[in-house]
Amino acid sequence: MKSAIEAIQQLGTSNSGCGILNGRIALHDQLEQAVSRLKQVPHTLLFLNAWMAMKGFFESFCHLAVHIPSFEHQRETVVLMDLENHGCITSAVMDASGGHISGQIFSRSPQVRYVPYRHNDPASLAKQLRKHVGPGDRIIVVSDAVFSMEGDIMPLPQIIEAMRPYNHPVLLVDEAHSSGALGNGGGIFPHFGITPAALEAEGIHPVIMSTFSKFAGSAGAAISCFSRSMRDLLLAARPHAGTISIPPATTAAALTSVQLVLQHPEWTTELQKNAGYMRRRLKRAGFDVCGATQVVPVLLPDGCSPKTFARQLLHQHGFWVSPVWYAAKPRLRLVVNRLHSQKDIKELVTAMAATRKSLSGAVEAVE
Ligand SMILES: Cc1ncc(COP(=O)(O)O)c(C=O)c1O
C-alpha cells in the first residue's frame, strides 16, 4: 500500500493515455522486468487485465502478423483449447477465429480454427492435434495453469509431450492462479521443474499470461514471451494501443508484490500447506472437495443451493465464501491464503458443517 500511495503522490491517479503515446511510466518498465524475472522469460508487455491481454495476444498473433516484417505468416492458425479454460481465453479465441471484427479489419488474414480438447487430458489433445492439424498450420495450445473453477493443475509435462511431434507450436498458459502460488512463486513451469528457456530451445514456444488481480493484490496483466518481434507485435494490439495504461498506484502495488514473491519463495510452500490443511479438514467433515491447490471448490449435495448456503454461512457465522451457480456446475469456491491460520480454517469448516446440518437436517460430526 505504501508504494501505491507514493506513486499517487509522485505521478497522480492516472497516466491519462495509452502506453504507446503519453501513458508509459518508468514503473511499467520496472514491472515488466520483474515479471520477466519471475517467469524466467525475457520479454514482457503489460495490459489492463487478463481479458485485454488474451484479446490482444490472439488478435495480433493470428491477424496483425501479416503487417509486420519478420513476423509475416500466410498460414492458418489452429488453436487447441482445454474445455474448462477461463472465459477470457474462450472469448479472445472466438473473436480471433472469424469474428466479424477480424474479418473486416484484417481482411487479408489467414483463417483461424479452434478445437477443444477434454479437460486436462493430454491424450485428447494428442488426438485432436492428429485429427485437425494440416501441413503448414500454425499451432497454439492454450490452457489455464490452475483452473479457476476446478482448482486443479494442468499436466504440463504431458501436454508438452503431446506437442513434441509438431513444428514450432506455441504453448500459451494462463497463470492467473499459479503465479505466486506454485513453484516457489514462479508458477507452473518451476512447479514441474521445467525451464521455459529449455522448452523454447527445443522449438516449443512458451507464452505466459500473468494477472496481478490474484496473487499481487492489484490489477493488470502481462504477456511474457521469448520473441522480441512477438512483443513488438503486441504493442500494436488494439487492447494495448487503444486504451489507457495501468495507473501508477496499481502498477506500483503489483511491482511491490512481484518483488516480494521473488524475495520469499517459501511463501508458496506455506500457502500450499494451508491449502492442504483446508482440503483435509473439509474432506474429514464429509465435504466433496475437488482440485489440488489454494482454489478449493466444494460441491454441495443435490438440492442444496450454493447461494442459500453462502448467505447463511455469512449471516450466521461471519464467513464469506463465493457461491457459484453460473458458468460452472453449482459449488462453493473457497480460496485460502498464506495468512489464514489453522484456527481460522478449523472454524470455517465447523461453521460450514453447521450450515449444512441446518440446511439438510443431517447429523454432523466435526472434531
Ligand atoms: C484463470 C483466470 N484467468 C483470467 C482471469 C481474469 O483476470 P483479470 O482479473 O486480470 O481480468 C481470472 C479471474 O477470474 C482467472 O481465474
The ligand as an SDF file (V2000), in Angstrom:
LIG
                    3D

 16 16  0  0  0  0  0  0  0  0999 V2000
   -7.8310  -18.3570  -14.9750 C   0  0  0  0  0  0  0  0  0  0  0  0
   -8.1900  -16.8860  -14.9730 C   0  0  0  0  0  0  0  0  0  0  0  0
   -7.7530  -16.1220  -15.9780 N   0  0  0  0  0  0  0  0  0  0  0  0
   -8.0400  -14.8030  -16.0150 C   0  0  0  0  0  0  0  0  0  0  0  0
   -8.8000  -14.1990  -15.0430 C   0  0  0  0  0  0  0  0  0  0  0  0
   -9.1300  -12.7360  -15.1530 C   0  0  0  0  0  0  0  0  0  0  0  0
   -8.0740  -11.9650  -14.6490 O   0  0  0  0  0  0  0  0  0  0  0  0
   -8.1920  -10.3700  -14.6170 P   0  0  0  0  0  0  0  0  0  0  0  0
   -8.7720  -10.0130  -13.2940 O   0  0  0  0  0  0  0  0  0  0  0  0
   -6.7890   -9.8810  -14.7760 O   0  0  0  0  0  0  0  0  0  0  0  0
   -9.0510   -9.9640  -15.7570 O   0  0  0  0  0  0  0  0  0  0  0  0
   -9.2600  -14.9450  -13.9790 C   0  0  0  0  0  0  0  0  0  0  0  0
  -10.0560  -14.3000  -12.9170 C   0  0  0  0  0  0  0  0  0  0  0  0
  -11.1440  -14.5050  -12.6540 O   0  0  0  0  0  0  0  0  0  0  0  0
   -8.9700  -16.3260  -13.9460 C   0  0  0  0  0  0  0  0  0  0  0  0
   -9.4500  -17.0890  -12.9760 O   0  0  0  0  0  0  0  0  0  0  0  0
  1  2  1  0
  2  3  1  0
  2 15  2  0
  3  4  2  0
  4  5  1  0
  5  6  1  0
  5 12  2  0
  6  7  1  0
  7  8  1  0
  8  9  2  0
  8 10  1  0
  8 11  1  0
 12 13  1  0
 12 15  1  0
 13 14  2  0
 15 16  1  0
M  END
$$$$
